[in-house]
Amino acid sequence: MTNTIIYVNGQNDDLDTDLGKLMHDFREPDPDKMIYPVLAEKSRYYKETEEGVAIMSREMEEMREEAAAEAALNRDKEMIARKLRRNWSPAQIHEYDEYPMELILEVQKELLAPAQ
């Protein structure tokens, strides 16, 4: 199975075209003002039913947790990179900061990679 990426102008507001109608619905927060009934129904479910709101709340919490974990990893990588640039050895960083050696070596490899 291959993935296909399609780029769409999300600002399209030509309601004479199917794509314009779809973009309208994607931007419309009020399900009652949506053009496509299927999108309006799903939007209403996730915004107005107890079950739908619970699902969306869990999804949003997962997204926040993933973002926080990614931010923490980026901070760790920057700290490791700073120390590597100051000529700390991977072993010293591992011993002093207790970062996983795999992470330290990954950052070291990224620093040594030629700029593209």
Legacy VTK file of the C-alpha trace (Angstrom):
# vtk DataFile Version 3.0
C-alpha trace
ASCII
DATASET POLYDATA
POINTS 116 float
0.000 0.000 0.000
1.393 3.383 -0.948
0.567 6.661 0.697
-0.474 9.620 -1.368
-0.153 13.177 -0.155
-2.569 15.684 -1.607
-2.088 19.396 -0.988
-5.241 21.482 -0.890
-5.736 25.228 -0.670
-7.662 25.387 2.589
-8.691 28.970 1.881
-10.774 27.898 -1.100
-14.218 29.334 -0.485
-15.811 28.760 -3.880
-19.141 27.213 -2.913
-19.778 26.382 -6.573
-17.210 23.564 -6.336
-17.174 20.396 -4.245
-13.706 21.249 -2.930
-14.816 24.745 -1.920
-17.798 23.269 -0.077
-15.548 20.761 1.688
-13.093 23.478 2.770
-16.045 25.537 4.012
-17.174 22.628 6.180
-13.666 22.015 7.531
-13.471 25.632 8.708
-17.063 25.862 9.975
-17.357 25.343 13.751
-21.172 25.163 13.718
-22.482 21.826 12.385
-25.808 23.493 11.533
-24.013 25.697 8.987
-22.159 22.848 7.267
-23.038 21.815 3.736
-22.228 18.107 3.819
-24.582 16.198 6.152
-22.023 13.476 6.945
-19.478 16.018 8.197
-22.149 17.917 10.109
-23.334 14.701 11.762
-19.811 13.683 12.809
-18.985 17.183 14.002
-22.165 17.296 16.043
-21.364 13.864 17.550
-17.877 14.911 18.700
-19.000 18.311 19.957
-22.416 17.652 21.433
-22.686 14.083 22.740
-21.214 12.883 26.005
-19.482 9.961 24.302
-18.087 12.110 21.483
-16.801 14.786 23.847
-15.129 12.094 25.979
-13.405 10.661 22.894
-12.176 14.082 21.807
-11.006 14.891 25.330
-8.933 11.692 25.426
-7.483 12.452 21.985
-6.571 16.001 22.989
-4.935 14.752 26.202
-2.877 12.236 24.207
-1.818 14.990 21.832
-0.762 17.207 24.764
1.210 14.343 26.306
2.932 13.577 22.992
3.807 17.244 22.522
5.213 17.454 26.057
7.294 14.297 25.541
8.618 15.624 22.225
9.515 18.963 23.827
11.349 17.173 26.653
13.260 15.020 24.157
14.236 18.115 22.179
15.489 19.812 25.375
17.516 16.708 26.226
19.001 16.585 22.727
19.942 20.264 22.881
21.631 19.775 26.262
23.570 16.792 24.946
24.560 18.707 21.794
25.773 21.630 23.896
27.997 19.340 25.943
29.307 17.518 22.878
30.227 20.890 21.341
32.128 21.651 24.567
34.118 18.457 24.027
32.408 16.290 26.607
32.698 12.638 25.667
29.569 10.515 25.306
30.697 8.521 28.354
31.036 11.686 30.451
27.575 12.882 29.452
26.083 9.463 30.175
27.757 9.242 33.568
27.021 12.825 34.637
23.486 13.295 33.277
22.399 9.661 32.967
21.028 10.176 29.445
20.733 6.891 27.554
23.900 6.191 25.582
21.777 5.532 22.467
20.402 9.072 22.641
23.836 10.595 23.159
25.255 8.703 20.173
22.255 9.693 18.046
22.864 13.373 18.814
26.571 12.967 18.166
25.826 11.405 14.788
23.456 14.268 13.931
26.147 16.810 14.836
28.711 15.053 12.655
26.388 14.679 9.673
27.187 17.030 6.809
24.801 19.956 6.435
22.419 19.575 3.550
LINES 1 117
116 0 1 2 3 4 5 6 7 8 9 10 11 12 13 14 15 16 17 18 19 20 21 22 23 24 25 26 27 28 29 30 31 32 33 34 35 36 37 38 39 40 41 42 43 44 45 46 47 48 49 50 51 52 53 54 55 56 57 58 59 60 61 62 63 64 65 66 67 68 69 70 71 72 73 74 75 76 77 78 79 80 81 82 83 84 85 86 87 88 89 90 91 92 93 94 95 96 97 98 99 100 101 102 103 104 105 106 107 108 109 110 111 112 113 114 115
